[in-house]
Amino acid sequence: MEGVAQAHMLLLLSNSIDGTADILVELCRERGVAVFRFNIDLWTRYRFAWTADGFRFDDPTGRSVASEDVTAVLWRRPSLRDTPEWEGGSPEDRAATEAELQTIVREIGDWARARGLLRLIEPSGPRRVGRLAQMRVARDLFPTPEWAVGWGVRWPPGRRMVKRLTTESVGEGRDAYIFVQSVETERLSPNWPWLIQEIAPAERDATVLYVAGRCFGFEMERTRADLGVEDWRIRNGAHDDPWRPWSLPEGLAATIDVYMKRLGLLFGRLDFLIDGATTTFLEVNPNGQFGWLDEPGAWPLHHAVLTAALDPAMAIDGSATTVET
């Protein structure tokens, strides 16, 4: 920010519909932390130039940031999926332009990583730590439902949960996405690479936000029987259902910490099932949403994320390239 000397200058890479980024910007103001937000879907309203001497952003209000001023970079959700489409050009032109924009933002992330400025959230986390790697490691530490992936085979009969291996949307439009589904395996075509998982018994669903070694637990207020579903993630808008703080069973936080360190992740949201005294692991999202869980006004989760983002010890060093199992 021109003319302002600050101990920190946080570059926040996001999009215009990211409510968590809105809160983080406000918390930066409260703390006196300089922050510059780049919303990738509003890219035409910014000016940007990158040369051998560095890069510079100018936002629609006239505020600016130069690469030499940046002391931390937080990769929130600089994604064009689910955001309003920007106008101009044919669909083919827009698709090509968006691919270039995403590449530029990834390059900014790589630039920040090389300088120890990329903090807490790893842009390549969802790709590096895929569902299969997650479950292979989790089996050593948590109760986990049995799973299988493949094609050209007939699965044992019975009802299973079906998931996608990728988090990318499919088909036409940004809303084209296949959610977790419950199916009879005999209905599955052998000509598709299915990921199937046993349906574990559960009373409630729970989730844990992991931020730099700290665990924040939450459980759904309503049971699965109340909801009439086998998995809350199959319901569109399930995040709108009531959630409440959850005290993790003894030892679970320490186990989660071991698990995340084995995956090489500093941040993530983990999903669990609660069935009596048994806590079953489902999956971890290395850049999971969490705003709907936080306490408005106090914002303890957002404060934890911002504190970690400003901590040099939370730099993504790039040493984790594969997951050891």
KELO-79677 format. One line per 5 residues: number of its first residue (from 0); their letters; for each residue x, y, z of C-alpha. Coordinates in steps of 0.001 Angstrom, whole numbers, plus 524288, in hexadecimal, padded with zeros to 5 digits. Example, Ala and Ser with C-alpha at 12.3 -4.5 7.8 and 13.67 -1.06 7.14 Angstrom:
BEGIN
0> AS> 8300C:7EE6C:81E78 | 83566:7FBDC:81BE4 .
END
This chain:
BEGIN
0> MEGVA> 80000:80000:80000 | 8066D:80C8E:7FB95 | 80B16:815D6:80618 | 80865:80C7D:81158 | 81366:805FB:818C6 .
5> QAHML> 80EDC:7F93E:81EBC | 8156E:7EDA9:8254D | 80D13:7E4BF:81CE2 | 807B4:7E558:80F2D | 7FEBF:7D9DE:80CAD .
10> LLLSN> 7FB50:7D6A6:7FEA9 | 7EE50:7CF78:7FF02 | 7EB44:7C793:7F2C7 | 7DCB7:7C518:7F20D | 7D028:7C7E3:7EAAB .
15> SIDGT> 7C512:7D168:7ECC0 | 7BB67:7C7A7:7F2A7 | 7C4C1:7C2DC:7FD35 | 7BE8A:7C6CC:80A1E | 7CA46:7C20C:811D7 .
20> ADILV> 7D2EE:7CB68:80A4F | 7C97E:7D65D:80DDF | 7CB2A:7D332:81C4E | 7D9E9:7D1C6:81B4B | 7DAE9:7DF3E:8151C .
25> ELCRE> 7D2DB:7E511:8202A | 7DB3D:7DE4A:82A6C | 7E764:7E3B0:823D6 | 7E1C2:7F14E:8253A | 7DF0F:7EEDC:833A2 .
30> RGVAV> 7ECFF:7EA3E:835CB | 7F32C:7F503:82DB8 | 7F860:7EB39:823CD | 7F9AD:7EFFB:815DE | 7F299:7E705:80C67 .
35> FRFNI> 7F07E:7E6F6:7FDC4 | 7E5F4:7DE13:7F84D | 7E5EB:7D938:7EA60 | 7D8C6:7D3B4:7E61B | 7DBBB:7CBAD:7DA13 .
40> DLWTR> 7CDD4:7CC52:7D4C2 | 7CE8C:7DB36:7D4AB | 7DB96:7DB35:7CDAA | 7D745:7E515:7C362 | 7D59B:7EF63:7CE1B .
45> YRFAW> 7E3D7:7EE2E:7D238 | 7F062:7F215:7CB96 | 7FB9E:7E87B:7CC41 | 80961:7E832:7C6E2 | 81470:7DE92:7C96C .
50> TADGF> 821FF:7E0B0:7C425 | 82F8E:7DBE4:7C7AA | 82FA3:7E638:7D265 | 82339:7E124:7D906 | 8148A:7E2A4:7D83C .
55> RFDDP> 80AB5:7ED05:7DBFC | 7FBF7:7ECD5:7DE0F | 7F2F0:7F8AE:7DDDF | 7E512:7F660:7E2A1 | 7D880:7FD6A:7DE81 .
60> TGRSV> 7D9A7:80727:7E9CC | 7E758:80B7C:7E608 | 7EE66:803C7:7F097 | 7FA72:7FC72:7EC34 | 80470:7F284:7F08E .
65> ASEDV> 811C3:7EF36:7EAF3 | 8186A:7E224:7EC66 | 82363:7E7EE:7F48A | 8194F:7EC5C:7FEAB | 81329:7DF02:8009A .
70> TAVLW> 816C3:7D81D:80D48 | 80CB6:7CD0E:80CD7 | 803C0:7C6B1:802CE | 7F769:7BF39:8065B | 7F166:7B68A:7FC07 .
75> RRPSL> 7E306:7B73C:7FF65 | 7DABA:7B3AA:7F3A1 | 7DFBF:7BA57:7E75D | 7D654:7B233:7DF4C | 7CCE5:7B5C9:7D498 .
80> RDTPE> 7C40D:7AA3B:7D777 | 7B6DF:7AE2C:7DD36 | 7B99C:7BCB1:7DB0B | 7B18C:7C54E:7D1E1 | 7B674:7C4BB:7C3F2 .
85> WEGGS> 7BDB9:7D0B3:7BF5F | 7B922:7D6B3:7B2B2 | 7C094:7D74A:7A60B | 7C432:7CE19:79B11 | 7BF05:7C0DC:7973A .
90> PEDRA> 7BE1E:7B571:7A0C7 | 7CA6D:7B014:79A87 | 7D179:7BD12:79C6F | 7CD2E:7BDB2:7AA95 | 7D1B0:7AFC9:7AD39 .
95> ATEAE> 7DF07:7B291:7A74B | 7E057:7BF51:7AECE | 7DC7A:7B8FC:7BB99 | 7E6B0:7AE6E:7B9A0 | 7F0FE:7B908:7B7EB .
100> LQTIV> 7EC32:7C041:7C415 | 7ECBC:7B3FA:7CC5E | 7FA8A:7B17B:7C79C | 7FED5:7BF39:7CB37 | 7F93D:7BDD2:7D8E8 .
105> REIGD> 7FFED:7B097:7DA85 | 80C9E:7B713:7D661 | 80A93:7C15B:7E0F7 | 808DE:7B645:7EA9F | 8157E:7AFFD:7E5DD .
110> WARAR> 81C72:7BD23:7E6D0 | 817CF:7BE8C:7F4D6 | 81B72:7B08C:7F856 | 82950:7B274:7F359 | 82AE0:7BE2A:7FC80 .
115> GLLRL> 82490:7B805:8087B | 818CD:7C117:80740 | 80E3A:7B72B:803E4 | 8078A:7B401:810B2 | 7FEF7:7A96A:816A6 .
120> IEPSG> 7F741:7A500:80AAB | 7FE04:79D72:7FFD7 | 7F823:7A044:7F260 | 7FB8F:792AC:7ED7F | 7F6B4:78C16:7F9F8 .
125> PRRVG> 7E9EF:786AC:7F44F | 7F17C:780BA:7E8F1 | 7FD5A:77BFF:7F098 | 7F553:77638:7FBA6 | 7EA73:76F75:7F429 .
130> RLAQM> 7DFD9:766D7:7F9B0 | 7E785:75A41:7F806 | 7F38E:75F98:7FEE5 | 7EAFE:764D8:809C6 | 7E494:757C0:80C23 .
135> RVARD> 7F117:74FD8:80B5A | 7F748:75822:81605 | 7EACA:75925:81E07 | 7E996:74A6F:81F27 | 7F5AA:74A36:827F6 .
140> LFPTP> 7EFDA:7543A:83147 | 7E0F0:7543A:8311E | 7D58E:74AF5:82F40 | 7D28B:74C76:820B7 | 7C80E:746AC:817D2 .
145> EWAVG> 7CD3C:73CC6:80E09 | 7CEE4:74258:8006B | 7D24C:73E41:7F2A3 | 7D4D1:744E0:7E5A4 | 7D566:73F50:7D7F4 .
150> WGVRW> 7CE62:73BD8:7CB6B | 7CBCE:72FE3:7C32C | 7C75B:72835:7CF19 | 7BA97:724ED:7D5D0 | 7BA3A:7292B:7E3F6 .
155> PPGRR> 7B481:720AF:7EEC0 | 7A5CC:722E8:7EFC3 | 7A065:72C61:7F99D | 79EEC:73ADB:7FC07 | 7AB28:74346:7FC3D .
160> MVKRL> 7AEA8:751A4:7FC11 | 7B405:75679:7EF0E | 7BD81:761DF:7EE96 | 7C52D:768D5:7E428 | 7D3E1:768C8:7E489 .
165> TTESV> 7D4BD:77689:7DF1A | 7CF48:78310:7E4BD | 7CDCB:78948:7D753 | 7C059:78C21:7D1AB | 7BBA3:78443:7C612 .
170> GEGRD> 7B2ED:78712:7BA71 | 7AD43:79436:7B6F3 | 7AD0F:79F6B:7C097 | 7B3EC:7A1B2:7CD69 | 7A933:79AE4:7D52D .
175> AYIFV> 7AB9D:78DDA:7CE6C | 7B0BC:785B5:7D992 | 7AE6D:777C5:7DE23 | 7AC51:776EE:7ECCD | 7ADD3:76B23:7F594 .
180> QSVET> 7A323:76151:7F272 | 79DFB:754A1:7F807 | 79BE2:74A0C:7EDB4 | 79A1C:73B8C:7EBD6 | 7A702:736B5:7E64C .
185> ERLSP> 7A06B:72DEF:7DC28 | 79B83:73A55:7D599 | 7A95A:73F56:7D36F | 7AE6B:73E54:7C59D | 7BB97:7375B:7C47B .
190> NWPWL> 7BF7C:7419F:7BA6E | 7C1FA:74C50:7C460 | 7CCE9:74E3E:7CE6B | 7C48F:74D78:7DAAE | 7C8DC:7509F:7E87B .
195> IQEIA> 7BFFC:7495F:7F1E5 | 7BFFA:748E4:800B0 | 7B8E0:74106:80B04 | 7ADD8:747F9:81225 | 7B265:74906:82034 .
200> PAERD> 7A87A:7493B:82B41 | 7A712:7569E:8315A | 79E5A:75EC3:839FA | 7A3DF:76BF5:8361E | 7AD47:77264:82CC6 .
205> ATVLY> 7B898:77A70:831E9 | 7C30F:782F7:82C16 | 7CFF9:78847:8311B | 7D709:79458:82C43 | 7E5B5:79275:82D89 .
210> VAGRC> 7ED9E:79F01:82DD3 | 7FC3B:79DF3:83021 | 7FB2B:7936D:83A83 | 7EE7B:7982C:840B3 | 7E1BF:7908F:83F82 .
215> FGFEM> 7D43E:796C2:83FB5 | 7C96F:78C96:84049 | 7BB0F:78D7A:83C69 | 7AFE0:783D6:83B5A | 7A28D:7848F:83502 .
220> ERTRA> 797C0:7871C:83EC4 | 78E8A:77DE1:837B5 | 79135:76F64:8368E | 791C6:7682F:829B8 | 784A7:76237:82D09 .
225> DLGVE> 77EFC:76FE9:82EAF | 78499:773EF:8219C | 7804F:76773:81AE7 | 78D6A:765FE:81401 | 7995A:75D39:814AE .
230> DWRIR> 7A2F4:76864:812BC | 7A087:776EF:814B1 | 7A956:77A2A:8090D | 79F5F:774BE:7FF6F | 79615:77FC6:802FB .
235> NGAHD> 7971B:78C94:7FB9B | 79752:797A0:80573 | 79ACB:78E93:810BB | 7A403:798F9:815D0 | 797D8:7A0A3:8196F .
240> DPWRP> 793E9:7963B:82343 | 796B8:798FE:831A6 | 7A454:7957E:8364A | 7A9B4:796C1:84400 | 7B732:79639:84A41 .
245> WSLPE> 7BBFA:7886C:84C9B | 7C59C:7845C:8571F | 7CEB9:77ACB:85098 | 7D055:76D93:85747 | 7DCC3:76BF2:85F0F .
250> GLAAT> 7E87F:769FF:85644 | 7E199:76D7B:84986 | 7E7F0:77AEA:8482B | 7F575:774E0:849C2 | 7F240:76A77:83FA3 .
255> IDVYM> 7ED41:774B2:8361F | 7F9E8:77C3A:837FA | 801E1:77013:834C3 | 7F953:76D71:828E6 | 7FA74:77B3A:82370 .
260> KRLGL> 8091B:77B3F:82556 | 80A33:76E69:81E03 | 80299:774A7:812E5 | 80B1A:780D7:813A2 | 7FF5D:789D0:815D7 .
265> LFGRL> 7FEA5:795AA:81EC1 | 7F038:797E2:81C43 | 7E434:78FEF:81908 | 7D66A:78C5B:81CC3 | 7D47E:77E2F:82085 .
270> DFLID> 7C767:77715:8205B | 7C3F8:76C71:82A23 | 7B8A6:763DC:82E67 | 7B4A8:76282:83C9F | 7AEDD:75583:840C3 .
275> GATTT> 7AF08:753E7:84F70 | 7BD41:7539A:853AF | 7C223:75164:845BE | 7C6CF:75CAF:83D59 | 7C86E:758A8:82F20 .
280> FLEVN> 7D083:7605A:82558 | 7CA83:763DD:81829 | 7D359:76DB1:81150 | 7DAFD:77A54:8122E | 7D99E:78639:8097F .
285> PNGQF> 7E6EA:78D1E:808F1 | 7E01B:79A14:8062A | 7D2E7:797B7:80C4B | 7C8B0:7A218:80ED5 | 7C674:7A57E:81D19 .
290> GWLDE> 7BF96:7B2A5:81DCB | 7B24D:7AC87:82089 | 7B7EC:7A665:82CEA | 7BD88:7B2BD:832F2 | 7B798:7BB32:83D97 .
295> PGAWP> 7B338:7C824:8379B | 7B9C6:7D3E1:83D9A | 7C415:7CC77:84541 | 7C8D5:7C4CD:83949 | 7D23D:7BBA2:84091 .
300> LHHAV> 7D472:7B317:83482 | 7D765:7BE94:82BAF | 7E065:7C477:835EB | 7E7CD:7B795:836AC | 7E954:7B739:827E0 .
305> LTAAL> 7EDE4:7C55F:82725 | 7F79D:7C390:83238 | 7FD64:7B7B8:82B63 | 7FDCE:7BED1:81E50 | 80627:7C98B:82450 .
310> DPAMA> 80F64:7BFEC:82AFC | 81BF3:7BD12:8235F | 81C5E:7AFB8:829F8 | 81022:7AC29:82239 | 816D0:7AD92:814FD .
315> IDGSA> 813F9:7A33F:80ABA | 821DD:79EE4:807DD | 81F05:7960F:7FC52 | 82661:78A76:801EC | 81A0B:78203:80248 .
320> TTVET> 81805:77CD4:7F48E | 8126C:76F50:7F751 | 80B7B:768D4:80291 | 812DC:75DC3:80920 | 80A06:75266:80CC5 .
END
